[in-house]
């Protein structure tokens, strides 16, 4: 069995994305869906239920009294924030522990970086009309899921990969492809396919390091741009981030001005701080 076959075969052992989360995300495509209908599905997932109530009762919502009813909490929160809570709650388990160690990421940094890319992608949607905010957040949050499963392979060949980066001036992703035969982005796209996420989202994850990503589909460009900007801000940057070539060329394509970017980055830092408290990043 080749190295690539060994890595790709890992996908068969990746735990399915929680069924409750998938069902609720399907229901939320209907803007008229009632909180009662959502609650009937969410109640069967203890983690999502607990996070919905915790976030609803957080200082962010500033409610005068404590909410203990899931149905009432769903009405208070609204559909878009609920999508983020569900995706983040369901994804967190995949990022627990030293899952980014192969990329020289400290514990929790891969998750922090992923949340930051999701949040920034959502804030930049106003400049990219073809992308829905919830889709932007989900694709951004999951863009590096391939690292979770490729990390141990990268760790085994870390010296070979870094030698290619330093001696041949390759990007980390180019070296990853050359040494392992597959990149974390390609593996991530395969994992999203196994989880039956939409094709558009699979491509956004698969191509987020592609040199042509910023000229590609809106969602792909948005995730690539958000990832580059979060890296430039130094959030969750490991060995691969220091050897990433992609910068902020997408700002011009989407007409994103420096004041708009500054505002988005401020919102990112504020929301990331809230997420760290609420989701215990």
WOCOR-V580995 format. One record per backbone hydrogen bond with DSSP energy under -0.5 kcal/mol. CO is the residue of the C=O (numbers start at 1). NH is the residue of the N-H. E is the energy in kcal/mol with one decimal. If there is no record, write none. Layout:
CO_NH_E / CO_NH_E
This chain:
2_6_-2.2 / 3_7_-2.2 / 4_8_-3.1 / 5_9_-2.4 / 6_10_-0.6 / 7_10_-1.2 / 8_11_-1.6 / 9_12_-1.2 / 10_13_-2.0 / 11_14_-1.4 / 18_22_-2.0 / 19_23_-2.6 / 20_24_-2.5 / 21_25_-2.5 / 22_26_-1.9 / 23_27_-2.4 / 24_28_-2.3 / 26_29_-1.3 / 27_30_-1.8 / 29_31_-0.8 / 30_33_-2.0 / 34_38_-1.9 / 35_39_-2.9 / 36_40_-1.7 / 37_41_-0.8 / 38_41_-0.9 / 38_42_-2.9 / 39_43_-2.1 / 41_44_-1.5 / 42_45_-2.7 / 44_46_-0.6 / 45_49_-2.4 / 46_50_-2.6 / 47_51_-2.3 / 48_52_-2.6 / 49_53_-2.2 / 50_54_-2.5 / 51_55_-2.6 / 52_56_-2.2 / 53_57_-1.9 / 55_58_-1.1 / 58_61_-1.4 / 58_62_-0.9 / 66_68_-0.5 / 68_70_-0.5 / 69_73_-2.4 / 70_74_-2.2 / 71_75_-1.4 / 72_76_-2.1 / 73_77_-2.5 / 74_78_-2.0 / 78_82_-1.3 / 79_83_-2.0 / 80_84_-1.6 / 81_85_-2.4 / 82_86_-2.6 / 83_87_-2.6 / 84_88_-2.7 / 85_89_-2.7 / 86_90_-2.3 / 87_91_-1.7 / 88_92_-1.8 / 91_94_-1.6 / 91_95_-0.6 / 92_95_-1.5 / 93_96_-0.9 / 97_99_-1.7 / 97_108_-0.7 / 98_101_-1.2 / 100_103_-1.6 / 100_105_-1.9 / 101_104_-2.0 / 103_239_-2.9 / 106_109_-2.2 / 106_110_-0.5 / 108_112_-2.3 / 109_113_-2.6 / 110_114_-2.2 / 111_115_-2.7 / 112_116_-2.2 / 113_117_-2.3 / 114_118_-2.2 / 115_119_-2.7 / 116_120_-2.7 / 117_121_-2.5 / 118_122_-1.9 / 119_123_-1.9 / 120_124_-1.7 / 121_125_-0.6 / 122_125_-0.8 / 124_127_-1.9 / 125_128_-1.9 / 128_131_-1.7 / 132_136_-2.3 / 133_137_-2.5 / 134_138_-2.3 / 135_139_-2.6 / 136_140_-2.3 / 137_141_-2.7 / 138_142_-2.0 / 139_143_-0.5 / 140_143_-0.8 / 142_145_-1.9 / 144_147_-1.6 / 144_148_-0.7 / 145_148_-0.7 / 145_149_-0.7 / 146_149_-0.7 / 146_150_-1.7 / 147_151_-1.8 / 150_153_-0.6 / 150_154_-2.4 / 151_155_-2.5 / 152_156_-1.8 / 153_157_-1.5 / 155_158_-1.1 / 157_161_-2.5 / 158_162_-2.8 / 159_163_-2.0 / 160_164_-1.7 / 161_165_-1.8 / 162_166_-2.8 / 163_167_-2.8 / 164_168_-1.4 / 164_170_-1.4 / 165_169_-0.6 / 171_175_-2.3 / 172_176_-2.7 / 173_177_-2.4 / 174_178_-2.2 / 175_179_-2.7 / 176_180_-2.6 / 176_181_-0.6 / 176_182_-0.6 / 177_181_-1.5 / 183_187_-2.4 / 184_188_-2.3 / 185_189_-2.1 / 186_190_-1.8 / 187_191_-2.1 / 188_192_-2.3 / 189_193_-1.6 / 190_194_-2.2 / 191_195_-2.0 / 192_197_-2.7 / 193_196_-1.4 / 198_201_-0.5 / 198_202_-2.1 / 199_203_-2.6 / 200_204_-1.8 / 201_205_-1.9 / 202_206_-2.7 / 203_207_-2.5 / 205_208_-0.9 / 207_210_-1.7 / 210_213_-2.2 / 212_215_-1.5 / 213_216_-1.6 / 217_221_-2.9 / 218_222_-2.5 / 219_223_-2.4 / 220_224_-2.4 / 221_225_-2.7 / 222_226_-2.6 / 223_227_-2.5 / 224_228_-2.2 / 225_229_-2.4 / 226_230_-2.5 / 227_231_-2.3 / 228_232_-2.3 / 229_233_-1.3 / 230_235_-2.1 / 231_234_-1.7 / 234_236_-0.7 / 236_238_-0.6 / 238_242_-1.4 / 240_243_-0.8 / 241_244_-1.3 / 243_172_-1.7 / 248_251_-1.8 / 249_252_-1.2 / 249_253_-0.8 / 250_254_-2.0 / 251_256_-2.6 / 252_255_-1.0 / 255_257_-0.7 / 257_261_-2.4 / 258_262_-2.9 / 259_263_-2.2 / 260_264_-2.3 / 261_265_-2.5 / 262_266_-2.1 / 263_267_-2.5 / 264_268_-2.3 / 265_269_-2.3 / 266_270_-2.2 / 267_271_-2.8 / 268_272_-2.7 / 269_273_-1.7 / 270_274_-1.7 / 271_275_-2.6 / 272_276_-2.5 / 273_277_-1.5 / 274_278_-2.9 / 275_279_-3.2 / 276_280_-0.5 / 276_281_-0.5
